[in-house]
Amino acid sequence: MDDPRAGDLAPQPLARAHALPARWYCDPAVGEFERRAIFGRAWHLLAHASRLRGAGDHVVADCGGLPVIAVRGADGVVRAFHNVCRHRAGPIAQCDGLAAKSLRCRYHGWTYGLDGQLKSAPDMQSAEGFDVAGVRLPELAVREWQGLVFATADAANAIPFEDLVAGIAERIGARDGDELAGYGHHRHVAYDIACNWKAYVDNYLEGYHVPHVHPALNRMLDYRSYRTETARWHSLQWSPLESDPALYGDGEALYYWLWPNTMLNILPGRLQTNRVVPLAADRCRVEFDFYYPMHPADADAAADGDDALRARRDADRDFSDEVQLEDLRICEDVQRGLASGSYVAGRLNPLREGGVFHFQELLRAAYRDALA
């Protein structure tokens, strides 16, 4: 397939690398192209299993334009389905919920079991040859790892899930005896940002901007020791951490990015997940969920209204909101620059922007494959 953008996509060495040109962040046609080339075959983070504890508990998510619902069945298995009724495309669920006995379309009341099988369709008796037994919600492949539930709509063409997360559990275990599966959900917040989803991911993947954009975060991290490590399908940014004992204390800050749009921000006593959802060429939504260890001591303290525990979590919330608003503003400024017509792709910093280079090379490879 001939495409004028193909000249942007040759592989390049880090020492001589240029950033991806602005057209990939501004052209409305790129969004549909990426939906096929990237998101349709990607693994998407749906939720932590703590949000799906009981039968009928469910969460809804947008997976690169595909509406998805994940639900725990009566048999205890978590499944994910297209959140699109097979009648006339109504939503099976419009929000997260608990203990549903069935999945009922909000448009015309077609009702499905927790296994995705249609159970009833009101007033369809006169439809010749119609049989509820022949109707099911399309199902995604699901994997649960470290308590996190991922799904893909195209398991045949998705990368092996084990390759996506290879080595992460070992690195986390070396840092903290608590597996992420033992965490519990505490808070959800989302930001709609006037930038392309890739502009947000680019920004996440480098600490180069931290001294200039995040003054409080810069005081907490050791910028001189800030390092980026890349694997085949994910990258890690990490730094020694020095913070108030009432916030995180000492230790390490671990920032994992998983292809293409999932982030795991791991600090002592806290997991924060990000999902970056493309909405348009110049808009995305970033969804944050906060999780904390559910040790018996923590659970007892939370139940008793422990003031110190509540204060730590409030401080985490406030600090995170401050950092995210700083990122939001700079990403929107960058998007305006990309769309201005002024920008010509600049050189990447080999020392500080290895994560950006890694991401953009994966993008270039995905684009080349799709154009071929």
ZAMARGU-4260 file (C-alpha; in steps of 0.2 Angstrom, whole numbers, plus 5000, padded with zeros to 4 digits):
<rodrens>
0) 5000/5000/5000 | 5007/5017/4995 | 5006/5030/5008 | 5015/5047/5009 | 5018/5044/5027
5) 5028/5028/5024 | 5044/5039/5023 | 5043/5043/5041 | 5044/5025/5047 | 5061/5018/5043
10) 5070/5011/5058 | 5083/5022/5066 | 5097/5020/5079 | 5095/5029/5096 | 5110/5040/5094
15) 5104/5048/5078 | 5085/5046/5081 | 5072/5059/5077 | 5055/5060/5085 | 5039/5054/5075
20) 5033/5068/5064 | 5018/5079/5069 | 5006/5072/5055 | 5005/5056/5066 | 4998/5066/5080
25) 4986/5077/5070 | 4979/5068/5055 | 4961/5062/5059 | 4964/5047/5047 | 4978/5040/5059
30) 4965/5036/5072 | 4956/5023/5062 | 4973/5016/5055 | 4979/5014/5073 | 4963/5005/5078
35) 4967/4992/5066 | 4986/4992/5067 | 4988/4993/5086 | 4972/4993/5097 | 4963/4979/5088
40) 4976/4967/5093 | 4983/4974/5109 | 4981/4968/5127 | 4970/4980/5136 | 4970/4983/5155
45) 4952/4982/5161 | 4953/4982/5180 | 4961/4975/5195 | 4952/4958/5201 | 4948/4967/5217
50) 4934/4976/5208 | 4927/4959/5202 | 4926/4950/5218 | 4909/4942/5217 | 4898/4934/5204
55) 4890/4948/5193 | 4903/4961/5198 | 4907/4970/5182 | 4917/4984/5174 | 4915/4993/5158
60) 4930/4999/5147 | 4934/5007/5130 | 4948/4997/5122 | 4954/5008/5108 | 4936/5011/5102
65) 4929/4994/5106 | 4916/4995/5121 | 4920/4980/5133 | 4912/4973/5149 | 4922/4962/5160
70) 4911/4951/5172 | 4914/4938/5185 | 4903/4923/5181 | 4893/4912/5194 | 4907/4899/5191
75) 4920/4912/5197 | 4928/4915/5180 | 4931/4932/5174 | 4926/4934/5156 | 4926/4950/5144
80) 4913/4953/5131 | 4909/4966/5118 | 4898/4978/5127 | 4887/4979/5112 | 4870/4970/5111
85) 4867/4959/5096 | 4850/4967/5093 | 4854/4985/5088 | 4870/4989/5096 | 4864/4995/5113
90) 4875/4995/5128 | 4874/4980/5139 | 4880/4991/5154 | 4883/5009/5155 | 4894/5009/5171
95) 4902/4997/5183 | 4891/4987/5195 | 4890/4974/5208 | 4881/4957/5210 | 4871/4958/5193
100) 4861/4942/5191 | 4861/4944/5172 | 4867/4957/5159 | 4852/4967/5152 | 4854/4978/5137
105) 4849/4996/5142 | 4841/4999/5125 | 4828/4986/5122 | 4830/4974/5137 | 4838/4959/5129
110) 4845/4949/5143 | 4861/4939/5143 | 4868/4927/5156 | 4885/4931/5165 | 4892/4919/5152
115) 4887/4930/5137 | 4873/4918/5131 | 4857/4927/5126 | 4843/4921/5138 | 4828/4932/5133
120) 4822/4945/5120 | 4806/4954/5123 | 4792/4952/5110 | 4802/4942/5098 | 4790/4928/5096
125) 4784/4933/5078 | 4802/4934/5072 | 4803/4919/5061 | 4818/4907/5064 | 4824/4918/5078
130) 4832/4907/5092 | 4839/4915/5108 | 4851/4900/5109 | 4860/4905/5093 | 4865/4922/5100
135) 4880/4926/5111 | 4890/4941/5115 | 4907/4940/5106 | 4920/4936/5119 | 4938/4942/5122
140) 4953/4932/5128 | 4957/4936/5146 | 4972/4935/5156 | 4974/4939/5175 | 4992/4944/5180
145) 4997/4951/5197 | 4978/4953/5201 | 4976/4964/5185 | 4964/4958/5172 | 4969/4961/5154
150) 4960/4956/5138 | 4962/4956/5119 | 4949/4955/5105 | 4962/4946/5093 | 4971/4933/5102
155) 4977/4925/5086 | 4987/4941/5081 | 4991/4948/5098 | 5008/4947/5105 | 5009/4932/5118
160) 5004/4940/5135 | 5019/4932/5144 | 5030/4943/5132 | 5021/4958/5137 | 5025/4956/5156
165) 5041/4946/5155 | 5052/4950/5170 | 5041/4963/5178 | 5034/4951/5192 | 5052/4947/5197
170) 5058/4965/5197 | 5043/4970/5208 | 5046/4955/5220 | 5064/4960/5222 | 5058/4977/5228
175) 5043/4973/5238 | 5037/4957/5246 | 5019/4962/5242 | 5012/4955/5226 | 5000/4967/5217
180) 4986/4954/5218 | 4985/4958/5237 | 4980/4976/5234 | 4962/4983/5235 | 4954/4997/5225
185) 4952/5014/5233 | 4949/5028/5220 | 4945/5031/5201 | 4948/5047/5192 | 4949/5052/5174
190) 4955/5067/5164 | 4950/5072/5146 | 4965/5079/5138 | 4966/5090/5122 | 4980/5080/5115
195) 4984/5064/5105 | 4985/5049/5115 | 5003/5047/5109 | 5008/5064/5115 | 5003/5059/5133
200) 5012/5042/5132 | 5028/5051/5125 | 5027/5063/5140 | 5025/5048/5152 | 5040/5039/5145
205) 5054/5052/5150 | 5060/5060/5165 | 5068/5074/5155 | 5054/5086/5158 | 5053/5082/5177
210) 5065/5096/5183 | 5055/5109/5172 | 5037/5104/5174 | 5036/5095/5191 | 5045/5104/5205
215) 5038/5094/5219 | 5041/5077/5210 | 5058/5083/5206 | 5062/5086/5224 | 5056/5068/5228
220) 5066/5059/5214 | 5085/5058/5212 | 5086/5065/5194 | 5104/5061/5192 | 5100/5042/5196
225) 5084/5042/5185 | 5086/5027/5173 | 5076/5019/5159 | 5076/5001/5155 | 5068/4994/5140
230) 5061/4976/5136 | 5053/4970/5120 | 5036/4976/5124 | 5037/4987/5140 | 5049/4999/5148
235) 5053/5004/5166 | 5058/5021/5172 | 5065/5020/5190 | 5073/5032/5203 | 5078/5031/5221
240) 5064/5040/5231 | 5065/5051/5246 | 5049/5058/5253 | 5040/5062/5269 | 5036/5046/5279
245) 5018/5052/5279 | 5018/5050/5260 | 5028/5036/5253 | 5044/5036/5263 | 5060/5030/5256
250) 5063/5016/5243 | 5061/5016/5224 | 5048/5024/5212 | 5044/5011/5198 | 5035/5017/5182
255) 5031/5003/5170 | 5024/5006/5153 | 5016/4991/5144 | 5012/4992/5125 | 5003/5001/5119
260) 4994/5012/5132 | 4995/5005/5150 | 5005/5011/5164 | 5009/5004/5182 | 5015/5017/5194
265) 5022/5008/5209 | 5028/5017/5225 | 5030/5010/5242 | 5013/5005/5248 | 5004/5011/5232
270) 4999/5005/5215 | 4992/5017/5202 | 4986/5011/5185 | 4984/5022/5170 | 4974/5018/5154
275) 4976/5030/5140 | 4961/5030/5129 | 4961/5038/5111 | 4946/5048/5108 | 4951/5058/5093
280) 4966/5065/5084 | 4968/5079/5097 | 4959/5071/5112 | 4962/5057/5124 | 4956/5051/5141
285) 4968/5045/5154 | 4960/5034/5168 | 4968/5032/5185 | 4964/5019/5198 | 4973/5019/5215
290) 4976/5003/5224 | 4983/5000/5242 | 4989/4984/5251 | 4975/4975/5260 | 4986/4968/5274
295) 4975/4963/5289 | 4983/4978/5298 | 4978/4990/5285 | 4960/4983/5283 | 4958/4984/5302
300) 4965/5002/5302 | 4953/5007/5288 | 4938/5000/5297 | 4943/5009/5313 | 4945/5025/5303
305) 4964/5026/5306 | 4968/5045/5304 | 4986/5041/5299 | 4981/5029/5286 | 4968/5041/5279
310) 4980/5055/5279 | 4993/5045/5269 | 4980/5041/5256 | 4973/5059/5255 | 4991/5065/5253
315) 4994/5053/5239 | 4978/5059/5230 | 4983/5077/5232 | 5001/5074/5226 | 4995/5063/5211
320) 4982/5076/5206 | 4996/5090/5206 | 5007/5080/5195 | 4993/5075/5183 | 4987/5093/5181
325) 5005/5098/5177 | 5006/5084/5164 | 4989/5088/5157 | 4994/5106/5154 | 5011/5103/5145
330) 5003/5089/5134 | 4990/5101/5128 | 5003/5114/5124 | 5013/5101/5115 | 4998/5096/5105
335) 4995/5114/5100 | 5013/5115/5094 | 5012/5099/5084 | 4996/5106/5075 | 5004/5123/5072
340) 5013/5119/5056 | 5029/5125/5064 | 5036/5109/5071 | 5048/5098/5061 | 5053/5082/5070
345) 5067/5085/5082 | 5082/5075/5088 | 5079/5064/5103 | 5090/5064/5118 | 5099/5047/5119
350) 5102/5048/5138 | 5085/5054/5144 | 5073/5049/5130 | 5076/5031/5127 | 5059/5026/5133
355) 5051/5038/5120 | 5063/5031/5106 | 5057/5013/5111 | 5039/5017/5110 | 5040/5026/5094
360) 5051/5012/5086 | 5037/5000/5091 | 5024/5012/5083 | 5034/5013/5067 | 5035/4994/5066
365) 5017/4993/5069 | 5013/5006/5055 | 5025/4997/5043 | 5017/4981/5045 | 4999/4988/5043
370) 5004/4998/5027 | 5012/4982/5020
</rodrens>
